[in-house]
């Protein structure tokens, strides 16, 4: 009787595990039917909602690293996990030129008392099947890193670090308009000068005035910034969101180069403090993605076209 109860309990436990692939998986992948010694080191972070799956895939190939956000599905009956449209470097790529294969990830979830595995292949999508060979992988579940809190944090960190977000029509509303006049804030001014300045872009404009909009570029997590123009404070402690902080700025025509700097008042819930800055001179729009911290200010140089 005890043996029957144990087997039933084991069966229920394994069935429950089969419903869930969430967690942190890692392992290697190798070209199928090839003498190539090139292999891929793969990390996979999965978040599951019923049959829908969100994923972050990190992989290393030679000297390159990529991190990609993916969507897919998991069939609990067949235990098949599918993730779609993944750019994988062709195994014959060189350091001078990398060619991508568009592939799908198809894996079977195998459960044992010793641990869980995702075994399967990266398979070339239509148009790539005959030029990009399959890549076989075997990923193991790391139970220590597989709790839901760490997975959710990883998804948020991905958005903060890698997401390339551009405002749509409904995101062009203005949360605050800043008038171009120096303001006094002794604390912010002093801290601004104590941090290093990192130039993240050079822009050439065709006008003596520009329009500038700041948005939160990643996960909206409470980032606040102050804005400096030619080292003069124009705005302090403004919260970034999907609505813009808008400035109309007249350039100092006596200077060959004007500078616009972003100071991080805080780092929000997820460091670093990231922003999307849009600059328009009336003819052309420039997108600049800025990242600042408590050690550095993000800055751009603005030059007037001669």
C-alpha positions as CSV (number, residue, x, y, z in Angstrom):
1,X,0.0,0.0,0.0
2,X,2.8,2.4,0.9
3,X,4.6,1.6,-2.4
4,X,1.4,2.4,-4.3
5,X,1.0,5.7,-2.5
6,X,4.6,6.6,-3.2
7,X,4.3,5.8,-6.9
8,X,1.1,7.9,-7.1
9,X,2.8,10.8,-5.3
10,X,5.8,10.5,-7.6
11,X,3.5,10.5,-10.6
12,X,1.7,13.6,-9.5
13,X,4.9,15.4,-8.7
14,X,6.4,14.6,-12.1
15,X,3.2,15.6,-13.9
16,X,3.2,18.9,-12.0
17,X,6.8,19.5,-13.0
18,X,5.9,18.7,-16.6
19,X,3.5,21.6,-16.7
20,X,6.2,24.1,-15.9
21,X,9.4,25.0,-17.7
22,X,10.0,28.3,-15.9
23,X,13.5,28.9,-14.6
24,X,17.1,29.2,-15.5
25,X,18.6,26.7,-18.0
26,X,22.1,26.4,-19.3
27,X,24.3,24.2,-21.5
28,X,26.1,23.9,-24.8
29,X,25.0,23.6,-28.4
30,X,26.9,22.0,-31.3
31,X,26.5,21.8,-35.1
32,X,24.8,18.6,-36.2
33,X,26.7,16.4,-38.7
34,X,29.7,18.6,-38.9
35,X,33.4,18.3,-38.1
36,X,33.4,21.9,-36.8
37,X,34.7,22.3,-33.3
38,X,32.8,25.5,-32.9
39,X,30.1,25.3,-30.2
40,X,27.7,27.7,-28.5
41,X,27.3,28.3,-24.8
42,X,23.6,28.9,-24.1
43,X,21.7,30.4,-21.1
44,X,17.9,30.5,-21.2
45,X,15.6,32.3,-18.7
46,X,12.0,31.3,-19.0
47,X,8.8,32.7,-17.6
48,X,5.6,30.8,-18.2
49,X,1.9,31.7,-18.2
50,X,-0.1,28.6,-19.0
51,X,1.0,27.6,-22.5
52,X,2.6,31.0,-23.3
53,X,6.3,31.5,-22.6
54,X,8.5,34.6,-22.4
55,X,12.3,34.1,-22.6
56,X,15.6,35.8,-22.5
57,X,18.3,33.8,-24.4
58,X,21.9,34.7,-23.8
59,X,24.5,32.9,-25.9
60,X,28.3,33.0,-26.5
61,X,29.9,32.2,-29.8
62,X,33.7,32.6,-30.1
63,X,34.3,36.2,-28.8
64,X,30.7,37.4,-29.2
65,X,27.8,37.6,-26.7
66,X,24.2,38.3,-27.5
67,X,21.1,38.7,-25.4
68,X,17.7,38.3,-27.1
69,X,14.1,38.5,-25.8
70,X,11.8,35.8,-27.2
71,X,8.3,34.5,-27.2
72,X,7.0,31.0,-27.6
73,X,4.8,28.3,-26.3
74,X,5.0,25.1,-24.2
75,X,2.8,22.0,-24.9
76,X,2.4,20.3,-21.5
77,X,1.0,17.2,-23.1
78,X,3.9,16.6,-25.5
79,X,6.4,18.5,-23.3
80,X,7.6,20.4,-26.3
81,X,8.9,24.0,-25.9
82,X,9.1,26.2,-29.0
83,X,10.7,29.6,-29.3
84,X,10.7,31.5,-32.6
85,X,12.8,33.6,-35.0
86,X,16.2,33.6,-33.3
87,X,19.3,35.1,-35.0
88,X,22.2,32.6,-34.5
89,X,25.6,33.3,-36.0
90,X,26.5,30.9,-38.8
91,X,29.2,28.6,-37.6
92,X,31.5,29.5,-40.5
93,X,31.4,33.2,-39.6
94,X,34.7,34.9,-39.1
95,X,35.8,37.6,-36.6
96,X,35.7,40.1,-39.5
97,X,32.2,39.2,-40.7
98,X,29.3,37.5,-38.9
99,X,26.4,36.0,-40.9
100,X,23.1,35.3,-39.0
101,X,20.9,32.3,-39.5
102,X,17.2,32.8,-38.5
103,X,16.3,29.7,-36.5
104,X,13.6,28.3,-34.2
105,X,14.3,26.6,-30.9
106,X,12.5,23.3,-30.5
107,X,13.1,21.3,-27.3
108,X,11.6,18.4,-25.4
109,X,11.3,18.8,-21.6
110,X,12.8,15.7,-19.9
111,X,12.2,15.2,-16.2
112,X,14.2,12.8,-14.0
113,X,14.9,12.5,-10.3
114,X,18.4,13.6,-11.0
115,X,17.3,16.8,-12.7
116,X,15.5,18.3,-15.7
117,X,16.8,18.9,-19.2
118,X,15.7,20.6,-22.4
119,X,17.1,18.7,-25.3
120,X,16.5,19.5,-28.9
121,X,17.7,21.6,-31.9
122,X,17.9,25.1,-33.3
123,X,16.2,24.5,-36.7
124,X,16.6,26.9,-39.7
125,X,13.5,28.8,-40.7
126,X,12.2,28.9,-44.3
127,X,15.0,30.3,-46.6
128,X,17.7,29.2,-44.2
129,X,17.1,25.4,-43.9
130,X,19.5,24.4,-46.6
131,X,22.4,26.7,-45.7
132,X,22.2,26.7,-41.9
133,X,22.6,23.2,-40.4
134,X,20.7,22.2,-37.3
135,X,22.4,23.0,-33.9
136,X,21.7,20.4,-31.2
137,X,21.6,21.4,-27.5
138,X,21.2,19.9,-24.1
139,X,20.3,22.5,-21.4
140,X,20.0,21.7,-17.7
141,X,17.8,23.4,-15.1
142,X,19.6,25.3,-12.4
143,X,17.1,25.1,-9.5
144,X,19.0,27.5,-7.4
145,X,18.6,30.3,-10.0
146,X,15.2,29.2,-11.2
147,X,12.8,31.0,-8.8
148,X,10.2,33.3,-10.2
149,X,11.6,36.4,-8.5
150,X,14.9,36.1,-10.3
151,X,13.3,35.4,-13.6
152,X,11.0,38.4,-13.4
153,X,14.0,40.6,-12.4
154,X,16.0,39.3,-15.3
155,X,13.2,40.2,-17.7
156,X,13.1,43.7,-16.2
157,X,16.9,44.0,-16.4
158,X,16.6,43.0,-20.1
159,X,14.2,45.8,-20.8
160,X,16.3,48.3,-19.0
161,X,19.5,47.3,-20.7
162,X,18.6,46.1,-24.2
163,X,15.2,47.3,-25.1
164,X,15.1,49.6,-28.1
165,X,11.9,51.5,-27.6
166,X,10.6,54.3,-29.8
167,X,7.5,56.3,-28.8
168,X,4.3,55.8,-30.8
169,X,1.7,58.4,-31.5
170,X,0.0,57.8,-28.2
171,X,3.4,58.2,-26.4
172,X,4.1,61.7,-27.7
173,X,2.2,63.5,-24.9
174,X,4.2,65.9,-22.8
175,X,4.5,65.3,-19.1
176,X,6.6,68.5,-18.4
177,X,7.8,71.4,-20.5
178,X,11.1,73.0,-19.4
179,X,11.8,76.7,-20.0
180,X,15.3,77.4,-21.0
181,X,16.7,79.3,-18.0
182,X,19.3,78.3,-15.5
183,X,18.0,77.3,-12.1
184,X,19.7,77.0,-8.7
185,X,20.2,73.7,-7.0
186,X,23.4,73.6,-5.0
187,X,23.3,69.9,-4.3
188,X,22.7,68.8,-7.9
189,X,25.2,71.3,-9.3
190,X,27.9,70.1,-6.9
191,X,27.3,66.4,-7.6
192,X,27.1,67.0,-11.4
193,X,30.7,68.4,-11.3
194,X,32.0,65.5,-9.2
195,X,30.9,62.9,-11.7
196,X,32.8,62.1,-14.9
197,X,31.2,63.1,-18.2
198,X,30.8,60.4,-20.8
199,X,30.0,61.6,-24.3
200,X,27.6,59.2,-26.0
201,X,27.0,60.9,-29.3
202,X,27.9,63.8,-31.6
203,X,25.1,65.4,-33.5
204,X,25.2,68.0,-36.3
205,X,22.1,70.1,-36.7
206,X,20.9,72.6,-39.3
207,X,19.3,75.1,-37.0
208,X,20.2,77.5,-34.2
209,X,17.5,75.9,-32.0
210,X,16.4,72.4,-31.3
211,X,13.6,70.5,-29.6
212,X,14.6,67.9,-27.1
213,X,12.4,65.2,-25.5
214,X,13.4,62.7,-22.8
215,X,11.6,59.4,-22.3
216,X,12.3,56.3,-20.1
217,X,13.9,53.9,-22.5
218,X,13.5,50.6,-20.7
219,X,11.2,49.4,-17.9
220,X,9.4,52.5,-16.4
221,X,10.9,52.0,-12.9
222,X,11.0,55.5,-11.3
223,X,14.2,56.9,-13.0
224,X,14.6,60.7,-12.3
225,X,17.0,63.0,-14.1
226,X,18.3,66.5,-14.1
227,X,19.2,68.2,-17.4
228,X,22.2,70.4,-18.0
229,X,22.9,72.6,-21.1
230,X,26.5,73.8,-21.4
231,X,27.0,72.8,-17.7
232,X,24.1,75.0,-16.6
233,X,21.2,73.3,-14.8
234,X,17.9,73.6,-16.8
235,X,15.7,71.0,-15.1
236,X,16.0,69.1,-11.8
237,X,14.5,65.9,-10.4
238,X,12.1,65.1,-13.3
239,X,10.7,61.6,-13.5
240,X,11.1,59.7,-16.7
241,X,8.1,57.9,-18.2
242,X,6.5,57.2,-21.6
243,X,5.5,60.8,-21.7
244,X,8.2,63.3,-22.6
245,X,10.1,65.9,-20.7
246,X,10.1,68.5,-23.4
247,X,12.7,71.3,-23.9
248,X,13.0,74.0,-26.6
249,X,16.7,75.0,-26.6
250,X,18.4,77.9,-28.4
251,X,22.0,77.0,-29.1
252,X,24.8,79.3,-28.1
253,X,26.1,80.4,-31.5
254,X,29.3,81.8,-30.0
255,X,30.4,78.2,-29.2
256,X,31.6,75.7,-31.8
257,X,30.1,72.9,-29.7
258,X,27.1,72.9,-27.3
259,X,26.7,70.2,-24.7
260,X,23.5,68.6,-23.4
261,X,24.0,66.3,-20.3
262,X,21.8,64.0,-18.3
263,X,22.4,63.7,-14.6
264,X,20.9,60.7,-12.7
265,X,19.1,61.8,-9.5
266,X,18.4,58.1,-8.8
267,X,18.7,54.8,-10.5
268,X,15.1,53.8,-10.2
269,X,14.3,50.2,-9.3
270,X,16.7,48.8,-11.9
271,X,20.1,50.3,-12.5
272,X,21.4,52.1,-14.5
273,X,19.3,55.2,-15.3
274,X,18.5,55.0,-19.0
275,X,16.7,57.4,-21.2
276,X,15.7,57.8,-24.9
277,X,16.5,61.4,-26.0
278,X,14.9,62.7,-29.2
279,X,16.5,65.8,-30.8
280,X,14.8,67.6,-33.7
281,X,16.2,70.6,-35.6
282,X,13.0,71.0,-37.7
283,X,14.3,69.0,-40.6
284,X,15.7,65.8,-39.1
285,X,15.2,63.8,-35.9
286,X,17.9,62.1,-34.0
287,X,17.5,59.2,-31.4
288,X,20.1,58.9,-28.7
289,X,20.0,56.3,-25.9
290,X,21.6,57.6,-22.8
291,X,22.8,55.7,-19.7
292,X,24.0,57.5,-16.5
293,X,24.9,56.4,-13.0
294,X,26.1,57.9,-9.7
295,X,29.6,57.9,-11.2
296,X,29.0,59.3,-14.7
297,X,26.9,61.8,-16.5
298,X,25.7,61.0,-20.0
299,X,26.3,63.8,-22.5
300,X,26.0,64.6,-26.2
301,X,27.9,67.2,-28.3
302,X,25.8,69.4,-30.6
303,X,27.4,71.2,-33.5
304,X,25.8,73.7,-35.9
305,X,26.1,72.7,-39.5
306,X,28.4,75.2,-41.4
